[in-house]
Amino acid sequence: MVMKKKTIAATRPRRTGAETQAPAESSDAASMFDPVERSPAYTKVSSAIEHKILSRALRDGDVLPAELELAQQFRVHRSTVREALRQLESAGLVARPPGAKRMIVSRPEAAKVASGMRHALVLHEVSFVDVWEAMMVIEPEVAALAALRRTQADLAALTQTSEAFRESPEGDPDSVNIVATFFEQLGAASRNQVLVLAKQSLTQALAPSLARMIDTVPQARTRITDAQRRIIVAVRDKNADEARKWMSKHVRDFKRGYEVAGISPDTPISV
């Protein structure tokens, strides 16, 4: 009797459909990542130009190609280039001089940077005491550097500003701006651009509540005037230690003034 050989297929176990398919993904795995969003063309053009500026391939004052030429280089519509330039202009990275047809590379002005930072502080609900603590760290050192690096022009500007505050009438809404100018001029005298940008946003953030305090607290104007005078003397004499000491006292006075005015340290700053 002849025995039939069993084929390999006959001896191999039969696979079910479940065994040949990959396990189904769980709902948690499926929601781990968000869908990739496609960026508009103008943001890509804007980012490309911004990269050239920040890498210093394009420098302050360099003239950008005309819109049509940029459109040809990027292979996009001219309207796309126009929107990209508008975005860069809003950020302060490019500007159009009066009467000019083409954009030039520019540096964001300190006031514009400070304004953007102030808006961020407001949106993050930063409180007065947060700003005050930052000023206690920054302002005394700025005053000390100003004492070491000031010029005669710096000294003259500080003196003029202090006199303007002393002569300003009670209730003058410009008084707060004069106080802010004094701080800004000290920053300029420090010759440190990082400190200038950092402190300007803090001064702007403090301004609205400072306006409430100046004419509410008795002797507030007198104490501000005296502190400014003593800081100017220290800066004039190039005495960094005295400048640091009197600026520390000046900033501490702000906190005491707020307490007397009934302004809570936890009050969020406003625009």
Backbone torsions as a table, in degrees:
resi	resn	phi	psi	omega
1	MET	NA	132.1	-177.7
2	VAL	-92.0	126.0	178.9
3	MET	-88.6	134.2	176.1
4	LYS	-83.2	134.5	177.6
5	LYS	-75.0	139.8	175.3
6	LYS	-79.7	134.6	177.7
7	THR	-78.9	160.1	179.2
8	ILE	-61.5	-36.4	-179.3
9	ALA	-63.1	-33.3	-177.7
10	ALA	-70.6	-31.9	-176.2
11	THR	-89.8	-16.2	-177.4
12	ARG	-77.7	132.2	179.9
13	PRO	-64.6	143.0	-177.8
14	ARG	-78.7	130.8	-179.5
15	ARG	-85.6	141.1	176.4
16	THR	-89.9	166.6	-179.5
17	GLY	-62.5	-34.0	-177.8
18	ALA	-66.1	-29.6	-177.0
19	GLU	-77.6	-23.8	-175.5
20	THR	-92.8	-8.5	-177.9
21	GLN	-103.6	149.3	177.8
22	ALA	-70.7	149.2	178.9
23	PRO	-59.4	142.7	179.0
24	ALA	-67.1	141.7	-179.9
25	GLU	-74.5	145.3	178.2
26	SER	-76.5	161.8	-179.7
27	SER	-65.6	-30.9	179.3
28	ASP	-65.5	-43.3	179.9
29	ALA	-65.6	-36.3	-177.6
30	ALA	-68.1	-27.4	-176.8
31	SER	-103.4	15.1	-177.8
32	MET	-68.3	-35.0	-176.8
33	PHE	-120.2	148.1	175.7
34	ASP	-86.3	153.9	177.0
35	PRO	-60.6	146.0	178.4
36	VAL	-76.3	126.0	179.4
37	GLU	-91.4	140.4	177.3
38	ARG	-84.1	128.0	-179.8
39	SER	-78.9	140.7	174.6
40	PRO	-60.6	152.5	-176.9
41	ALA	-60.7	-35.9	-176.6
42	TYR	-66.3	-30.1	178.2
43	THR	-70.8	-32.4	177.1
44	LYS	-69.4	-39.9	177.1
45	VAL	-64.8	-45.4	179.1
46	SER	-59.5	-44.7	-179.4
47	SER	-64.1	-37.1	-179.5
48	ALA	-66.3	-43.2	178.6
49	ILE	-68.5	-41.4	178.8
50	GLU	-59.2	-40.8	179.1
51	HIS	-61.5	-41.0	178.5
52	LYS	-63.1	-37.4	-179.4
53	ILE	-70.9	-47.8	-176.3
54	LEU	-71.1	-24.2	176.6
55	SER	-86.6	-0.4	177.9
56	ARG	69.5	16.1	170.2
57	ALA	-68.4	-31.0	170.9
58	LEU	-114.4	129.6	-175.7
59	ARG	-113.9	165.7	-179.1
60	ASP	-52.8	123.2	179.7
61	GLY	97.9	-14.9	177.6
62	ASP	-63.8	141.1	-179.8
63	VAL	-90.2	128.7	177.9
64	LEU	-78.4	154.1	173.5
65	PRO	-59.2	159.4	178.2
66	ALA	-63.7	159.3	-177.4
67	GLU	-55.2	-43.4	-177.9
68	LEU	-63.7	-42.1	179.3
69	GLU	-65.8	-41.0	177.0
70	LEU	-62.4	-40.5	178.8
71	ALA	-61.1	-39.0	179.5
72	GLN	-69.8	-38.9	179.6
73	GLN	-66.7	-41.4	-179.1
74	PHE	-85.5	-11.4	-177.8
75	ARG	58.9	49.9	177.5
76	VAL	-133.1	173.4	177.5
77	HIS	-72.1	154.8	179.2
78	ARG	-62.7	-34.6	178.9
79	SER	-64.0	-31.5	177.0
80	THR	-66.1	-43.1	177.4
81	VAL	-63.2	-41.5	-178.5
82	ARG	-61.8	-41.6	179.5
83	GLU	-68.4	-36.8	177.7
84	ALA	-64.8	-41.9	178.5
85	LEU	-66.8	-34.9	178.0
86	ARG	-64.3	-38.8	178.6
87	GLN	-66.1	-42.1	179.0
88	LEU	-68.2	-35.7	178.1
89	GLU	-66.0	-39.5	178.0
90	SER	-62.3	-33.7	179.4
91	ALA	-81.0	-7.2	178.9
92	GLY	83.6	12.2	-177.5
93	LEU	-88.4	-22.3	173.9
94	VAL	-134.8	159.4	179.6
95	ALA	-150.1	157.4	175.7
96	ARG	-112.7	109.9	178.7
97	PRO	-60.0	151.5	179.4
98	PRO	-54.1	127.1	178.1
99	GLY	82.5	-6.5	-178.3
100	ALA	-85.8	150.8	178.4
101	LYS	-94.7	-23.3	-176.1
102	ARG	-113.8	150.3	179.3
103	MET	-77.7	151.5	172.7
104	ILE	-122.7	156.2	176.1
105	VAL	-72.9	137.2	-179.0
106	SER	-136.6	164.9	173.9
107	ARG	-98.3	137.4	175.4
108	PRO	-60.9	131.6	178.8
109	GLU	-68.0	149.6	-178.2
110	ALA	-58.1	-38.8	-179.5
111	ALA	-64.7	-35.8	179.9
112	LYS	-69.9	-42.2	177.3
113	VAL	-62.4	-44.5	-179.2
114	ALA	-63.6	-39.1	179.7
115	SER	-63.2	-43.4	177.9
116	GLY	-63.7	-39.8	178.5
117	MET	-66.4	-39.7	179.7
118	ARG	-62.6	-42.1	177.7
119	HIS	-61.1	-39.7	178.5
120	ALA	-64.3	-40.4	178.7
121	LEU	-63.2	-40.4	179.2
122	VAL	-64.7	-45.8	-177.9
123	LEU	-66.2	-27.7	177.1
124	HIS	-87.3	7.3	176.6
125	GLU	55.6	43.6	175.7
126	VAL	-68.0	139.9	-177.8
127	SER	-95.2	168.2	177.5
128	PHE	-57.4	-42.9	-175.9
129	VAL	-66.3	-30.7	175.5
130	ASP	-63.0	-46.1	179.6
131	VAL	-65.7	-42.3	-179.3
132	TRP	-61.8	-42.6	178.7
133	GLU	-62.3	-40.1	178.4
134	ALA	-65.4	-39.5	178.3
135	MET	-66.0	-35.5	178.4
136	MET	-64.1	-29.2	178.1
137	VAL	-79.9	-43.5	-169.9
138	ILE	-86.9	-49.2	-168.5
139	GLU	-62.1	-43.1	178.8
140	PRO	-60.0	-38.0	179.8
141	GLU	-71.9	-34.2	175.7
142	VAL	-62.1	-44.7	179.2
143	ALA	-61.8	-40.3	179.4
144	ALA	-64.6	-43.6	178.0
145	LEU	-65.5	-38.7	178.6
146	ALA	-61.1	-39.4	178.7
147	ALA	-62.2	-34.4	-178.1
148	LEU	-83.0	-26.3	-169.9
149	ARG	-117.3	-2.3	-172.6
150	ARG	-63.9	157.0	172.3
151	THR	-110.6	173.8	176.3
152	GLN	-64.1	-34.1	178.4
153	ALA	-65.5	-39.2	176.6
154	ASP	-61.5	-45.6	-178.0
155	LEU	-62.8	-41.4	179.3
156	ALA	-64.4	-40.4	179.9
157	ALA	-65.2	-42.5	178.5
158	LEU	-63.0	-42.6	-179.8
159	THR	-64.2	-42.8	-179.7
160	GLN	-63.9	-41.2	-180.0
161	THR	-66.9	-41.9	179.4
162	SER	-63.1	-40.6	178.0
163	GLU	-65.1	-37.7	178.9
164	ALA	-63.3	-38.4	178.0
165	PHE	-68.8	-42.2	-178.5
166	ARG	-61.8	-34.5	-177.4
167	GLU	-89.1	-9.3	-178.9
168	SER	-70.1	136.3	-177.4
169	PRO	-72.6	156.0	177.1
170	GLU	-60.8	135.4	-178.8
171	GLY	88.0	-1.2	179.2
172	ASP	-68.6	118.2	-178.1
173	PRO	-65.8	-16.4	-179.4
174	ASP	-82.4	-7.3	-177.6
175	SER	-59.0	-40.5	-179.2
176	VAL	-65.0	-39.6	178.2
177	ASN	-63.5	-35.0	178.9
178	ILE	-67.4	-41.9	176.6
179	VAL	-61.4	-43.5	179.2
180	ALA	-62.8	-38.9	178.8
181	THR	-62.4	-39.2	178.0
182	PHE	-59.1	-45.1	178.0
183	PHE	-63.7	-41.6	-179.2
184	GLU	-65.1	-39.1	179.4
185	GLN	-67.4	-35.8	173.5
186	LEU	-62.7	-40.5	177.8
187	GLY	-60.8	-43.6	178.8
188	ALA	-62.7	-38.2	179.8
189	ALA	-68.6	-22.3	179.7
190	SER	-72.4	-18.2	179.9
191	ARG	58.7	33.5	177.5
192	ASN	-126.0	106.4	-172.9
193	GLN	-67.4	-31.0	177.7
194	VAL	-63.2	-45.9	179.3
195	LEU	-65.8	-37.4	178.3
196	VAL	-59.2	-48.0	-178.8
197	LEU	-67.6	-38.4	-177.6
198	ALA	-69.0	-44.9	-172.7
199	LYS	-77.0	-28.0	-177.2
200	GLN	-65.0	-38.8	178.8
201	SER	-66.8	-34.4	178.7
202	LEU	-67.7	-41.8	179.2
203	THR	-63.1	-42.3	177.9
204	GLN	-63.9	-38.9	-179.5
205	ALA	-66.1	-30.9	-177.1
206	LEU	-82.7	-21.4	-169.6
207	ALA	-55.0	-49.2	-176.1
208	PRO	-59.0	-43.5	-179.4
209	SER	-76.7	-27.9	176.5
210	LEU	-64.1	-34.5	178.0
211	ALA	-62.0	-35.7	178.0
212	ARG	-69.2	-33.6	-173.7
213	MET	-80.8	-38.3	-170.8
214	ILE	-56.5	-46.9	-175.7
215	ASP	-101.4	10.2	176.3
216	THR	-101.7	-37.7	-176.1
217	VAL	-89.4	124.4	176.0
218	PRO	-58.6	140.8	177.9
219	GLN	70.9	3.7	-179.0
220	ALA	-61.4	-46.9	180.0
221	ARG	-62.9	-41.3	-179.6
222	THR	-63.0	-42.2	-178.0
223	ARG	-69.5	-37.7	177.7
224	ILE	-65.4	-45.1	179.4
225	THR	-59.8	-44.0	-179.4
226	ASP	-65.4	-41.6	179.6
227	ALA	-64.4	-43.4	178.6
228	GLN	-60.8	-42.4	-179.2
229	ARG	-61.5	-44.5	-178.4
230	ARG	-69.6	-35.1	176.7
231	ILE	-65.9	-41.4	179.5
232	ILE	-62.8	-41.6	178.5
233	VAL	-60.7	-44.2	179.9
234	ALA	-65.2	-40.6	178.5
235	VAL	-66.4	-41.6	178.0
236	ARG	-59.3	-43.0	-177.9
237	ASP	-82.5	-0.3	-178.0
238	LYS	57.2	39.7	179.8
239	ASN	-100.9	94.7	-175.0
240	ALA	-63.8	-38.9	-178.4
241	ASP	-64.3	-43.6	178.7
242	GLU	-66.5	-39.6	178.8
243	ALA	-62.9	-42.0	178.5
244	ARG	-64.8	-43.4	-177.8
245	LYS	-63.1	-46.5	-176.7
246	TRP	-73.8	-29.7	174.5
247	MET	-69.7	-37.6	176.0
248	SER	-59.7	-44.7	177.9
249	LYS	-63.4	-39.7	-178.9
250	HIS	-61.9	-46.8	-178.8
251	VAL	-69.8	-36.3	176.2
252	ARG	-62.9	-34.6	178.0
253	ASP	-60.9	-34.4	178.4
254	PHE	-59.2	-44.4	-178.3
255	LYS	-64.7	-42.4	177.9
256	ARG	-63.9	-39.7	178.3
257	GLY	-62.3	-39.6	178.3
258	TYR	-64.8	-40.2	179.8
259	GLU	-64.3	-42.7	179.1
260	VAL	-65.3	-35.6	-179.3
261	ALA	-76.3	-4.8	178.6
262	GLY	79.3	20.0	178.4
263	ILE	-92.5	118.8	-178.2
264	SER	-66.1	137.9	177.6
265	PRO	-60.3	-24.1	-178.4
266	ASP	-87.9	3.4	179.6
267	THR	-65.0	125.9	177.1
268	PRO	-63.9	143.4	177.2
269	ILE	-70.2	159.5	-178.9
270	SER	-132.6	171.3	179.7
271	VAL	-85.7	NA	NA
